Amino acid sequence: MVRPPLTPEDRERGVRLGETLRAARAGRTTVEIAAAAGISVETLRKIEHGRIPTPAFFTVVAIAKAVDLPLDKLVG
């Protein structure tokens, strides 16, 4: 299956997602949040810095839960 290329809007949305998740971390380390979310620290860093602009839904849910961020705060 060939994945269509990401649009500039997709990339910007990924950057905003990362910024929101990073801000919600509120001083906790990437190691703490990654462990709580059940993902690797490198994956968390890539998402937080927009290098994975379209992470899997369940990965986003796990991170949001780990930082106590309601999913409705990520909409828009």
N, C-alpha and C positions, 0 to 999 in steps of 0.2 A: 504494500500500500504506500503510495506516495503522498506525503503530507504537503499541502499547499504552503507556499512561503508566507511568513508572517507579515502583516501590514504594519506600517508605522503606528497605527492605533493600537494594534495588539501589543507591540513593544512598549508603548507608553502606559497601557493598562497594566502590564507586568511590572513596570517601574513603580507605579502608584501602589500596587498590591504589596510589593516589597517594602516600600516606605511605610505603609500602614502597619504591616506585621512587625517591622523593626521597631517602630515607635511603641507598639503595644508590648514589646518585650520589657520595657521599663526598667532597664538596668540589670535584668537577668542575663546570664551569659548564653551564647549560642549553644554551648554544650548542654546546659540545663534544659533549654527549650527543645533542642533536637532529641534529647533522651526522652523527654515527656511526650513528644509527638511521635516517637518511634521512627525517626528518619536520621540520616547521617548529618553531621555538622556541615559538611560540604554542600549537601543539597539545600539545607537551610540558608547558608550564606549565598548560594547562587540565586535562590528565590528572593531573598532580601535585597539583593543588588540588581535584580532585573535580568539576570543572565538566563533564568528559566522563566520566560514571560508567560507561559501557559502551563503552570504546574497542574498535576492531576487534582481533581476536585477533592478526593479523600485526603490528599496530602495537605491541601489548604485547610480542610476541616480539622485535621489533627493539629496543625500549627495554631489555628485560631483557638481551639480548645485549650492547648497548652499555655497560651498567653491570656486566657479568659476574655477573648474578644468575640462578641456575638457575631454570627455570620451576617446579620443585616447591616452591620457597620462596614462590611466589605462591599456591599452593593452600591453601585454608582461610582 
